[in-house]
Amino acid sequence: MTAPDHEHEQRSAADAARLFDIAGREDEALQLLDGCVSQLHEVQAAKAALKMLPEAELRAALEFRRRALSSELA
């Protein structure tokens, strides 16, 4: 076996090992994606609920939120 062939084998083994590492993260990626999709559904539901609020309740909620954020920053 010549030196270039040996280097190619080492590189190929390292590349394959890296690919196994990436493929092994599938479950983690799916869990993260599932969490993101769940969060997106929650956001969409909240936006839909906000659209249904009467104007007076929306203004009161905005004022409540503004006060809460102001007190957190203080």
MARBA-341630 format. One record per residue (C-alpha): residue in one letter; x, y, z. Coordinates in pm, 1 decimal, padded with zeros to 6 digits. Layout:
% MARBA-341630
+------+----------+----------+----------+
| resn |       px |       py |       pz |
+------+----------+----------+----------+
|    a |        X |        Y |        Z |
...
+------+----------+----------+----------+
This chain:
% MARBA-341630
+------+----------+----------+----------+
| resn |       px |       py |       pz |
+------+----------+----------+----------+
|    m |  00000.0 |  00000.0 |  00000.0 |
|    t |  00141.5 |  00338.5 | -00096.5 |
|    a |  00134.5 |  00642.5 |  00128.0 |
|    p | -00137.9 |  00823.8 | -00071.7 |
|    d | -00366.9 |  00517.3 | -00049.1 |
|    h | -00314.4 |  00501.7 |  00327.4 |
|    e | -00395.3 |  00873.4 |  00361.3 |
|    h | -00709.2 |  00824.4 |  00153.5 |
|    e | -00821.4 |  00536.9 |  00378.5 |
|    q | -00762.1 |  00744.8 |  00691.4 |
|    r | -00947.8 |  01040.2 |  00541.8 |
|    s | -01233.4 |  00816.3 |  00428.3 |
|    a | -01258.4 |  00654.9 |  00772.1 |
|    a | -01259.2 |  00996.2 |  00938.7 |
|    d | -01522.2 |  01124.2 |  00693.3 |
|    a | -01737.9 |  00817.9 |  00753.8 |
|    a | -01701.5 |  00856.2 |  01131.2 |
|    r | -01808.6 |  01221.1 |  01101.3 |
|    l | -02112.9 |  01113.0 |  00899.3 |
|    f | -02204.3 |  00859.1 |  01169.8 |
|    d | -02181.2 |  01138.3 |  01428.7 |
|    i | -02415.5 |  01355.8 |  01225.0 |
|    a | -02660.1 |  01070.8 |  01158.5 |
|    g | -02658.3 |  00986.7 |  01528.8 |
|    r | -02806.6 |  01326.6 |  01609.9 |
|    e | -03134.0 |  01250.4 |  01430.4 |
|    d | -03336.2 |  01187.1 |  01748.5 |
|    e | -03209.2 |  01510.3 |  01903.3 |
|    a | -03296.1 |  01705.1 |  01588.2 |
|    l | -03645.3 |  01555.2 |  01579.2 |
|    q | -03704.0 |  01644.2 |  01944.5 |
|    l | -03592.7 |  02001.8 |  01881.9 |
|    l | -03812.9 |  02024.4 |  01574.1 |
|    d | -04110.4 |  01883.4 |  01763.7 |
|    g | -04058.6 |  02145.2 |  02033.7 |
|    c | -04039.3 |  02422.1 |  01775.2 |
|    v | -04355.0 |  02302.0 |  01601.2 |
|    s | -04538.5 |  02286.7 |  01935.8 |
|    q | -04422.8 |  02637.8 |  02016.5 |
|    l | -04533.3 |  02759.6 |  01673.1 |
|    h | -04882.1 |  02614.2 |  01728.5 |
|    e | -04897.4 |  02788.2 |  02066.3 |
|    v | -04794.2 |  03119.6 |  01909.0 |
|    q | -05053.2 |  03085.3 |  01633.1 |
|    a | -05326.5 |  03005.0 |  01885.3 |
|    a | -05230.7 |  03306.6 |  02096.4 |
|    k | -05237.9 |  03535.2 |  01792.7 |
|    a | -05580.6 |  03403.1 |  01694.0 |
|    a | -05709.1 |  03457.5 |  02049.5 |
|    l | -05570.0 |  03812.8 |  02054.9 |
|    k | -05754.6 |  03891.7 |  01732.9 |
|    m | -06080.5 |  03794.9 |  01903.0 |
|    l | -06035.9 |  04020.2 |  02206.9 |
|    p | -06261.6 |  04322.3 |  02231.7 |
|    e | -06074.5 |  04651.4 |  02195.4 |
|    a | -06113.2 |  04745.5 |  02563.5 |
|    e | -05967.9 |  04411.5 |  02679.5 |
|    l | -05683.1 |  04439.0 |  02430.6 |
|    r | -05592.6 |  04787.0 |  02553.8 |
|    a | -05610.0 |  04673.6 |  02916.8 |
|    a | -05388.1 |  04374.9 |  02840.2 |
|    l | -05136.3 |  04595.1 |  02659.6 |
|    e | -05125.4 |  04835.9 |  02953.4 |
|    f | -05085.3 |  04547.7 |  03199.6 |
|    r | -04800.1 |  04409.2 |  02990.0 |
|    r | -04634.5 |  04750.6 |  02963.4 |
|    r | -04642.1 |  04792.2 |  03342.2 |
|    a | -04506.1 |  04440.8 |  03397.3 |
|    l | -04219.8 |  04501.6 |  03155.9 |
|    s | -04143.9 |  04839.6 |  03313.7 |
|    s | -04125.0 |  04688.5 |  03662.0 |
|    e | -03891.9 |  04412.7 |  03536.0 |
|    l | -03652.5 |  04670.6 |  03393.5 |
|    a | -03652.1 |  04881.4 |  03709.5 |
+------+----------+----------+----------+
